[in-house]
Amino acid sequence: MTDINEKKENVKMHLKDLRLDLKKMHLAVTEELLIPKPEEVKTLIYKMDKLLKAIESK
């Protein structure tokens, strides 16, 4: 697999993971009226930073 294809797959994986986590958080807020814990938000921010680094790296 080429470096570009590996990068694309890595970004896809990160996006799918983030999307799943955000969907779960959204359901908790809208259906159960639960505010996310600070640790959950920090984890998502960490994952987004990781994704950003993967996108920006050359």
MOPAC internal coordinates of N, CA, C and O (Angstrom, degrees):
PM7 1SCF
backbone

  N    0.0000 0     0.00 0     0.00 0    0    0    0
  C    1.4576 1     0.00 0     0.00 0    1    0    0
  C    1.5292 1   108.69 1     0.00 0    2    1    0
  O    1.2310 1   120.65 1   -41.09 1    3    2    1
  N    1.3212 1   116.36 1   138.91 1    3    2    1
  C    1.4542 1   119.53 1  -179.15 1    5    3    2
  C    1.5204 1   110.44 1   -76.42 1    6    5    3
  O    1.2310 1   121.79 1   -16.71 1    7    6    5
  N    1.3099 1   114.17 1   163.29 1    7    6    5
  C    1.4632 1   120.39 1  -179.36 1    9    7    6
  C    1.5246 1   111.37 1   -60.70 1   10    9    7
  O    1.2310 1   120.19 1   141.08 1   11   10    9
  N    1.3200 1   117.23 1   -38.92 1   11   10    9
  C    1.4693 1   120.84 1  -179.50 1   13   11   10
  C    1.5243 1   110.25 1   -66.56 1   14   13   11
  O    1.2310 1   120.38 1   137.27 1   15   14   13
  N    1.3146 1   116.89 1   -42.73 1   15   14   13
  C    1.4641 1   120.04 1   178.99 1   17   15   14
  C    1.5268 1   111.45 1   -65.32 1   18   17   15
  O    1.2310 1   120.42 1   141.47 1   19   18   17
  N    1.3250 1   116.81 1   -38.53 1   19   18   17
  C    1.4638 1   120.38 1   177.08 1   21   19   18
  C    1.5190 1   110.27 1   -62.50 1   22   21   19
  O    1.2310 1   120.82 1   137.94 1   23   22   21
  N    1.3327 1   116.03 1   -42.06 1   23   22   21
  C    1.4588 1   120.93 1   179.23 1   25   23   22
  C    1.5278 1   110.74 1   -62.83 1   26   25   23
  O    1.2310 1   120.58 1   136.39 1   27   26   25
  N    1.3329 1   116.50 1   -43.61 1   27   26   25
  C    1.4646 1   120.63 1   178.70 1   29   27   26
  C    1.5237 1   110.90 1   -61.06 1   30   29   27
  O    1.2310 1   120.70 1   134.94 1   31   30   29
  N    1.3196 1   116.28 1   -45.06 1   31   30   29
  C    1.4639 1   119.89 1   179.91 1   33   31   30
  C    1.5263 1   111.02 1   -64.28 1   34   33   31
  O    1.2310 1   120.51 1   141.14 1   35   34   33
  N    1.3149 1   116.63 1   -38.86 1   35   34   33
  C    1.4592 1   121.35 1   178.17 1   37   35   34
  C    1.5320 1   110.34 1   -62.63 1   38   37   35
  O    1.2310 1   120.51 1   135.17 1   39   38   37
  N    1.3242 1   116.63 1   -44.83 1   39   38   37
  C    1.4652 1   121.14 1   179.19 1   41   39   38
  C    1.5257 1   110.15 1   -64.26 1   42   41   39
  O    1.2310 1   120.13 1   137.14 1   43   42   41
  N    1.3237 1   117.36 1   -42.86 1   43   42   41
  C    1.4687 1   121.11 1   178.03 1   45   43   42
  C    1.5228 1   110.88 1   -58.80 1   46   45   43
  O    1.2310 1   121.06 1   135.72 1   47   46   45
  N    1.3309 1   115.59 1   -44.28 1   47   46   45
  C    1.4558 1   120.26 1  -179.52 1   49   47   46
  C    1.5290 1   110.86 1   -61.16 1   50   49   47
  O    1.2310 1   120.88 1   134.55 1   51   50   49
  N    1.3347 1   115.93 1   -45.45 1   51   50   49
  C    1.4674 1   120.15 1   178.96 1   53   51   50
  C    1.5288 1   111.12 1   -62.89 1   54   53   51
  O    1.2310 1   120.38 1   137.70 1   55   54   53
  N    1.3235 1   116.87 1   -42.30 1   55   54   53
  C    1.4613 1   120.32 1  -179.68 1   57   55   54
  C    1.5244 1   111.65 1   -64.68 1   58   57   55
  O    1.2310 1   120.13 1   137.39 1   59   58   57
  N    1.3133 1   117.36 1   -42.61 1   59   58   57
  C    1.4637 1   120.38 1   178.31 1   61   59   58
  C    1.5197 1   110.72 1   -61.92 1   62   61   59
  O    1.2310 1   120.47 1   137.36 1   63   62   61
  N    1.3159 1   116.71 1   -42.64 1   63   62   61
  C    1.4592 1   121.92 1   179.62 1   65   63   62
  C    1.5298 1   110.59 1   -63.15 1   66   65   63
  O    1.2310 1   120.64 1   132.68 1   67   66   65
  N    1.3240 1   116.39 1   -47.32 1   67   66   65
  C    1.4586 1   120.44 1   178.62 1   69   67   66
  C    1.5198 1   111.78 1   -62.12 1   70   69   67
  O    1.2310 1   120.79 1   136.68 1   71   70   69
  N    1.3177 1   116.09 1   -43.32 1   71   70   69
  C    1.4660 1   120.61 1  -179.56 1   73   71   70
  C    1.5240 1   110.91 1   -60.11 1   74   73   71
  O    1.2310 1   120.37 1   135.65 1   75   74   73
  N    1.3157 1   116.89 1   -44.35 1   75   74   73
  C    1.4561 1   121.09 1   179.20 1   77   75   74
  C    1.5312 1   110.93 1   -62.11 1   78   77   75
  O    1.2310 1   120.55 1   133.64 1   79   78   77
  N    1.3253 1   116.56 1   -46.36 1   79   78   77
  C    1.4663 1   120.60 1   179.31 1   81   79   78
  C    1.5304 1   111.26 1   -62.23 1   82   81   79
  O    1.2310 1   120.43 1   137.74 1   83   82   81
  N    1.3223 1   116.79 1   -42.26 1   83   82   81
  C    1.4648 1   120.05 1  -179.97 1   85   83   82
  C    1.5267 1   111.82 1   -67.76 1   86   85   83
  O    1.2310 1   120.31 1   143.14 1   87   86   85
  N    1.3261 1   117.01 1   -36.86 1   87   86   85
  C    1.4653 1   120.26 1   177.08 1   89   87   86
  C    1.5283 1   110.55 1   -62.89 1   90   89   87
  O    1.2310 1   120.62 1   135.91 1   91   90   89
  N    1.3325 1   116.41 1   -44.09 1   91   90   89
  C    1.4678 1   120.36 1   178.59 1   93   91   90
  C    1.5301 1   110.61 1   -61.72 1   94   93   91
  O    1.2310 1   120.99 1   136.37 1   95   94   93
  N    1.3281 1   115.71 1   -43.63 1   95   94   93
  C    1.4587 1   120.21 1  -179.84 1   97   95   94
  C    1.5287 1   110.26 1   -64.67 1   98   97   95
  O    1.2310 1   120.30 1   137.88 1   99   98   97
  N    1.3190 1   117.02 1   -42.12 1   99   98   97
  C    1.4580 1   121.47 1   179.56 1  101   99   98
  C    1.5280 1   110.76 1   -61.93 1  102  101   99
  O    1.2310 1   120.10 1   135.45 1  103  102  101
  N    1.3240 1   117.42 1   -44.55 1  103  102  101
  C    1.4619 1   120.67 1   178.46 1  105  103  102
  C    1.5252 1   111.89 1   -61.98 1  106  105  103
  O    1.2310 1   120.72 1   139.70 1  107  106  105
  N    1.3229 1   116.23 1   -40.30 1  107  106  105
  C    1.4596 1   119.80 1   178.72 1  109  107  106
  C    1.5312 1   110.78 1   -62.76 1  110  109  107
  O    1.2310 1   120.68 1   139.74 1  111  110  109
  N    1.3218 1   116.30 1   -40.26 1  111  110  109
  C    1.4633 1   120.37 1  -178.86 1  113  111  110
  C    1.5290 1   110.85 1   -71.67 1  114  113  111
  O    1.2310 1   120.28 1   133.29 1  115  114  113
  N    1.3127 1   117.07 1   -46.71 1  115  114  113
  C    1.4665 1   120.04 1  -173.32 1  117  115  114
  C    1.5276 1   113.57 1   -79.98 1  118  117  115
  O    1.2310 1   119.87 1   142.21 1  119  118  117
  N    1.3221 1   117.86 1   -37.79 1  119  118  117
  C    1.4561 1   119.53 1  -175.85 1  121  119  118
  C    1.5231 1   113.30 1   -95.15 1  122  121  119
  O    1.2310 1   120.19 1   141.75 1  123  122  121
  N    1.3020 1   117.25 1   -38.25 1  123  122  121
  C    1.4573 1   120.35 1  -176.24 1  125  123  122
  C    1.5276 1   112.24 1  -103.12 1  126  125  123
  O    1.2310 1   120.85 1   175.89 1  127  126  125
  N    1.3289 1   115.98 1    -4.11 1  127  126  125
  C    1.4691 1   122.65 1  -179.34 1  129  127  126
  C    1.5279 1   112.19 1    55.24 1  130  129  127
  O    1.2310 1   121.22 1  -140.73 1  131  130  129
  N    1.3322 1   115.27 1    39.27 1  131  130  129
  C    1.4639 1   121.70 1   178.16 1  133  131  130
  C    1.5178 1   110.06 1  -104.09 1  134  133  131
  O    1.2310 1   121.05 1   -50.47 1  135  134  133
  N    1.3046 1   115.60 1   129.53 1  135  134  133
  C    1.4630 1   120.36 1   175.97 1  137  135  134
  C    1.5266 1   107.39 1   -83.09 1  138  137  135
  O    1.2310 1   120.10 1   -43.77 1  139  138  137
  N    1.3466 1   117.42 1   136.23 1  139  138  137
  C    1.4738 1   119.24 1  -178.95 1  141  139  138
  C    1.5296 1   111.74 1   -62.95 1  142  141  139
  O    1.2310 1   121.58 1   -31.93 1  143  142  141
  N    1.3035 1   114.57 1   148.07 1  143  142  141
  C    1.4639 1   120.40 1   176.73 1  145  143  142
  C    1.5198 1   109.22 1   -71.84 1  146  145  143
  O    1.2310 1   120.08 1   -30.51 1  147  146  145
  N    1.3263 1   117.46 1   149.49 1  147  146  145
  C    1.4780 1   119.95 1   179.61 1  149  147  146
  C    1.5257 1   112.80 1   -55.22 1  150  149  147
  O    1.2310 1   120.11 1   144.90 1  151  150  149
  N    1.3271 1   117.39 1   -35.10 1  151  150  149
  C    1.4641 1   120.47 1  -179.77 1  153  151  150
  C    1.5261 1   111.03 1   -64.81 1  154  153  151
  O    1.2310 1   120.59 1   142.94 1  155  154  153
  N    1.3401 1   116.48 1   -37.06 1  155  154  153
  C    1.4611 1   120.34 1   179.30 1  157  155  154
  C    1.5256 1   110.70 1   -66.05 1  158  157  155
  O    1.2310 1   120.89 1   138.80 1  159  158  157
  N    1.3160 1   115.90 1   -41.20 1  159  158  157
  C    1.4673 1   120.38 1   179.17 1  161  159  158
  C    1.5230 1   109.75 1   -66.85 1  162  161  159
  O    1.2310 1   120.32 1   136.74 1  163  162  161
  N    1.3248 1   116.99 1   -43.26 1  163  162  161
  C    1.4661 1   120.81 1   178.79 1  165  163  162
  C    1.5311 1   111.02 1   -61.62 1  166  165  163
  O    1.2310 1   120.40 1   141.77 1  167  166  165
  N    1.3214 1   116.83 1   -38.23 1  167  166  165
  C    1.4609 1   120.89 1   178.38 1  169  167  166
  C    1.5197 1   110.57 1   -63.24 1  170  169  167
  O    1.2310 1   120.45 1   136.25 1  171  170  169
  N    1.3369 1   116.75 1   -43.75 1  171  170  169
  C    1.4614 1   120.12 1   178.43 1  173  171  170
  C    1.5259 1   111.32 1   -64.97 1  174  173  171
  O    1.2310 1   120.16 1   140.60 1  175  174  173
  N    1.3087 1   117.30 1   -39.40 1  175  174  173
  C    1.4672 1   120.48 1   177.41 1  177  175  174
  C    1.5264 1   109.58 1   -62.88 1  178  177  175
  O    1.2310 1   120.20 1   138.30 1  179  178  177
  N    1.3314 1   117.21 1   -41.70 1  179  178  177
  C    1.4623 1   121.32 1   178.12 1  181  179  178
  C    1.5331 1   110.18 1   -61.07 1  182  181  179
  O    1.2310 1   120.58 1   136.62 1  183  182  181
  N    1.3384 1   116.49 1   -43.38 1  183  182  181
  C    1.4605 1   120.62 1   179.88 1  185  183  182
  C    1.5292 1   111.03 1   -65.30 1  186  185  183
  O    1.2310 1   120.47 1   141.38 1  187  186  185
  N    1.3279 1   116.70 1   -38.62 1  187  186  185
  C    1.4640 1   119.76 1   178.37 1  189  187  186
  C    1.5337 1   110.61 1   -66.99 1  190  189  187
  O    1.2310 1   120.38 1   140.49 1  191  190  189
  N    1.3167 1   116.88 1   -39.51 1  191  190  189
  C    1.4648 1   120.03 1   176.30 1  193  191  190
  C    1.5226 1   111.16 1   -62.36 1  194  193  191
  O    1.2310 1   120.79 1   139.32 1  195  194  193
  N    1.3201 1   116.09 1   -40.68 1  195  194  193
  C    1.4656 1   121.59 1   178.50 1  197  195  194
  C    1.5308 1   110.33 1   -62.74 1  198  197  195
  O    1.2310 1   120.57 1   137.83 1  199  198  197
  N    1.3308 1   116.52 1   -42.17 1  199  198  197
  C    1.4545 1   121.41 1   177.69 1  201  199  198
  C    1.5179 1   110.83 1   -64.02 1  202  201  199
  O    1.2310 1   120.20 1   136.02 1  203  202  201
  N    1.3111 1   117.22 1   -43.98 1  203  202  201
  C    1.4511 1   121.65 1   178.98 1  205  203  202
  C    1.5276 1   111.14 1   -59.62 1  206  205  203
  O    1.2310 1   120.60 1   137.95 1  207  206  205
  N    1.3144 1   116.45 1   -42.05 1  207  206  205
  C    1.4695 1   120.47 1   177.84 1  209  207  206
  C    1.5202 1   111.13 1   -64.02 1  210  209  207
  O    1.2310 1   120.61 1   141.26 1  211  210  209
  N    1.3301 1   116.44 1   -38.74 1  211  210  209
  C    1.4672 1   120.17 1   178.85 1  213  211  210
  C    1.5224 1   110.70 1   -65.41 1  214  213  211
  O    1.2310 1   120.65 1   142.27 1  215  214  213
  N    1.3241 1   116.36 1   -37.73 1  215  214  213
  C    1.4643 1   120.61 1   179.76 1  217  215  214
  C    1.5332 1   111.23 1   -71.49 1  218  217  215
  O    1.2310 1   120.49 1   139.14 1  219  218  217
  N    1.3213 1   116.66 1   -40.86 1  219  218  217
  C    1.4606 1   120.79 1  -176.20 1  221  219  218
  C    1.5152 1   114.07 1   -77.47 1  222  221  219
  O    1.2310 1   120.06 1   156.32 1  223  222  221
  N    1.3289 1   117.49 1   -23.68 1  223  222  221
  C    1.4577 1   119.77 1  -177.35 1  225  223  222
  C    1.5210 1   110.65 1   -67.24 1  226  225  223
  O    1.2310 1   121.26 1   -34.20 1  227  226  225
  N    1.3209 1   115.20 1   145.80 1  227  226  225
  C    1.4587 1   120.25 1  -178.77 1  229  227  226
  C    1.4975 1   111.58 1  -119.30 1  230  229  227
  O    1.2310 1   120.10 1   180.00 1  231  230  229

